[in-house]
Amino acid sequence: MSSVDLTREVSDLDRRIVVALQQDGRASWTSIAEFAGAAVSTVTRRGQQLLAEGLVRVGIVPTLGSEGHVETFFVRINCTPGSQLSVAQALIGSPYVRFVTLVTGKFDVFAEVVIPGDSATYAHVLTDLQAIPGVERWRSDLVVHTYKVSFDWGRQLYDAHAEAASDPQSYMPAPNTCDPTHFDDADRAIVEELRHNGRASFQSIGDKLDMNESSVRRRYERMRNGGCLTTVTMVPASALGMSAETLLILRVEPSRIASVARTLAQHVSVRFLAAALEENSLYCEIILPSTETLHDFLTGTIAHLKGVRGWNAAMELVFMKRGFIETPWWRAQVASAEAADNAS
């Protein structure tokens, strides 16, 4: 969607609407208006405009492992000169790739690959992806435990208690209680519609799938209550005034990995946190307002955690896919950067 305008002014009301959608992507406009402190009619109009413009996208996808066992790999890629975008685009097109971003530092692209099945499948999928033209060096690392996944990092703008210690239930990934045998073709069709538009009405989905509204609603609620669904609300961090999206690979003493992870997970600015197999590592994604606040977090928080030996870091330049959903604005973001380069 190259028509997404990333330069347009985003008002405080717009930001409050986005933060509310991060809390609950299917929240009613009435409840969002209550959070935003504005009239329902105004919030409805502004919210629908944000969604229509592609500045915000809400999607609903199957929870990892909802249809059987999967393993997740972090991938760091070096590309031949000038091929970063084409490599990233090829990764976006893979159904196995959940996350893709262009980064600074010693690597060009970071990705997350989720593979079902056994080790033979892992080898097949990873080998095929490594053969993408432009891939010069590929480094895969198995994720052994996920400590945090969240999409509500924007609340640090408005929550006075955002940096207070959080209840672990608010950020720990929910146990996967989804029974794959109860995830049938009709369920999959409903989820596929919600992947593209997580706020679609049950009636509109029913009309498309030739199902009645009550059946769609009942199936959705069963999947949600069974832990089968994950709601993903995506927005460019810059739209909320955040300019420091950073991926850290922390080197931690083996005996301190769990305690370091528990401490970091309590920070609302930490969006993702997982332990990897290689080198006693923690992968950590942080979203903060500025380079200055990033410096403060690194030197004032992470540097003082007992057991942290050091870290490597990369700034996220353009994130293109998250939660298996392509972001609607990355093409406009790249086009804007290229236009600026040409003008200079």
N, C-alpha and C positions, 0 to 999 in steps of 0.2 A: 504494500500500500504506500506508494511513493507520495500520495497526496496528503499524508499526515503532516500537519504544520507544527513542527517542534519549536517554532520561534514565537508562537502566539502567547500572549500574556495569560497566565493561569492565576486566577484570583484566589483569595483566601477561602472563599466559599467552595470553589472548585476543589481545592486541596482537601478541605474537610469532607467533601463528598467522596473523594478518592480514598481517604483514610477509612471512612465508614465501609466502603466496598472492600477494602483489604480485610476488614474484620469479618464481613459476611457478604460474599459476592451476590447472594440472592436476597439480601435484606430488602424490605419494602421501602418505597420512597418515603413513606410516613416515618419509619424508624430512622432513616438516614437524615430526614429533615430535623428530627428531634436532636440528633447528634450535632448537626451542622448549625442549629439555631436559626433556621430560616423557614419561610413558608413552604409547604409541601409542593405547591404549584411551581415555585421558583426552583426548588431542588430537583423536581422531576424534569423540568425543561433543561436545566444545566447538566444534570446527570446523563440524560439521553443524548445531549449534544456531545459530551465527552466520549461516550461509547460509540456514537455514530462517526465521529472524527477519527476514531482509532487511537486516541491518546490513552485510553484505558481499555483493557480487554479482560473480560471475565470468561473463564472456561472451566468446565468440570470434566475431570478425567478419572479413569479407574485408579484406585489406590494401588501402589506398587505391591505386587504379589497377589492381587485379588483373583487372578486366574492361574495361580500356581507359583512355584518357586522361581525367584529371579536372583541374579547377582548384579551388582553395580560396580562399574569401573570408572575412575577418574582418568582422563586422558589429557596429556600435554603434548602439543604438536609444534614442531618447527616446519615451516613451509619454504619452498623455493621462493626467491625474491619475486614479489608481485602476485603471488598465487594465494595469498591469505583469504581473500574474499571467495574465490572459487572453491577452495577447500571447505570453508565454513558453509557455503551454500550446499555443497554435496552432503555435509553432515546433517544439515537441517532436513534434508529430504529423507534421511534414514529413519524408519520407525523405531529403531533401537536407541536413538539419541534423544536424551531428555533435555539436555542443556548445552548451549553453544555460546561462546563469547570470544571476541577478539581482545587480546590483552597486550600490555606492555611487558618489558623484561626479556628474559632469556628464551621464552616461548612466544609463539604467535597466536595460538588458539588453545583454549581450554574447552573440554567437552565432558559430558557425563553419559556413559553408555550403559544401558540396562538390558540384560540378556536373560531370557528364560532358558530352562533346560539344564543340561549338564556341561561338563568341561569340553566335550567335543563341539557343542554349539558355541561356546565362548570362543574357541579357537577359530571356528569358521567365520563368525561375525567380525571379530577383531581383525582377522587377516584380510577380509574383504574391504573393511574400512581403511586399513593401512594402504591399500592399493589405490586410493583416490589420487588422481593426478595432482601433483604439487606438494604432496606430503613428503618431506625430506627426512624427518625423524619423528618417531612415535613412541611415547612412553605411557604405559598403562599401569594403573595401581588399583588393586582390589579394595573396595570399601568393606571393612569388617564390622563397623557399627555406626549407626547414625544417631547423633545426640539431639539434633535440633533441625527442624524444617519449619519456616514461618514465612508468611507473606504480609505481615502487619507492621513492618519496620517503620512505616510512615507515622505511626502513633507517637513516635518520639517528638514530633512537632507539637503535639497538643496535650499529651499526657504528662502532667507534672510529676507523676510517679514512675515514668517509663524506665528509669535507670535503677529503680529500687529492685531488690531481690524478688524474683517472680516465683509463683507457684510452678513447680516443674510440670504439672499437668497442663499448663498453658502453652508450653513450648515443646514438650517431648512428643515425638511422633506417636500417634495412637497405635495400640496393638492392632495388627491386621486380623480382624475377626470375620472377614468376608469368606463365605463358603463358595468356592468356585463352581460347585455343582448347581448353585442357585442363580448363576449369572448366565441367562439364556440369550437367544438371538434378539428377542424383543428388548431386553435390558440393554444389550449392546447398541441397538439402534437408537434408543433414547439417549444413551451416553454420547453417542457420536453427534447427535444434534446439539447436546449441551456442551460438547467440546468446542464447537464453533460459536455458540452463544449461550453462555452460562446463565443468562437472565431470561432466556426464552420461556414463554408461558407454557404451562402444561397443555393448554388448549391448542396453541400453535403447533406444538410437537405432535399432539394427537392427530391434528389435521394432516400433517405431512406423512405420518406413519399409518394412517387409517386405523387409529385406535381412539377410544373415547378418553376424555379428559381425566375422568376418575381413575382409569386404569393406569395412565401415565403417572399421575400423582402417586398412586399407591405403590407402583414399582419404584419410583424415585425415592420415596420415603423409606421403603424397605432397604434399598441399596445404601442410602445415606446412614440409616440407623445401624446397618450391619457393617459399617466401616469400609464399604466398597468404593466410595467416591472421595475425591480430593478436589476442593475448589481452589482455582488459581486466579488471583487478580493481579494483572500485570500493568505497570505504568513506568515510563522512564523516570529514573530517580531525579533527573534534572527538573521534571515538571513539579516536583515537590521541593525544589530548592536544594537537592542533595547532589553534591558534585564529586564525592569520594566513594566510588564503588570499588572495593578491593578484595582480592583473593589472597589469602595467606596460607602458607604451608608451614605449620609450626613443628619444630623438632622438640620432643618432650621426653623426659626421662620415663622409661617404661612404667615404673611404679606410680607415676603421677598423672598418667594420661586421663584417667577417669575423673580425678579431682579437678584438673585444669579444665576439662570439658564441662563439668557441672558448673564451674564458676563462670566461664565464658557464656554458656547458654542462657544465663540469667539476663544478659544485656540485650535490650530490644534491638540494638543496632546490628547484632549478629543474626543474619538471616539463615545461615546454614552452617552446620558443624558436624563433622564425621571423622571417625578414625580410619586410617588407611593401613594397609599391610606393611608398606615399605618404611623403613627408617623411623619407626615409632612416631608417625606423623599424624597431625590433626589438620584436616582441610577446613578452613574457616572463611566464610564470605561475610564481609562487613559493609554496611551502607551508612555513611555519615555525611553531615552537611558540607564539610570543607576539608581541604588538606590540613588545615590547622587542627581541626577536631580529630582527624585521623592520627596526626602526630601525637596529640594528647592521649589518645586511646592506646597507641602503641607504647609510648614511654611511661604513661601513668598507670596503665592497667596491665597490659600483656607482659611488659618487661618485668613486672613485680610478681608475677605468678610463679610460685615455687614449682620448679621442675621444668620450666620453659628454657631450653638451651639456645634458642634463636629461631629465625624464620626467614623464609623467602616470600616475596610479595610481588603481586602484579596488579596494575590498575585495569579494571574492565573498561574497554573503549566502547564497544558496542555489543550488547547482549541480544542475541538473535532468536533464541529458543529457550523456553523454560517450561518445565512441567509437560514436556512433549508438545507444547503449543508455540508456534512461530509468533514472534512479536510483530505487531502490525506497523511499527514505526522504524524498524532498523534500516530499511531501504532509503527512507527519507533522511535518516541520520547520516548514512554514508554519502548520499547525493549532496547533502548540505556541506559536508566536509570536503568533498571533491570540488564543489563550486568555489569554496573559500580558497582552496589551494590554487585553482586556476586563476582566480582573481588576483592572487598575490604574485 
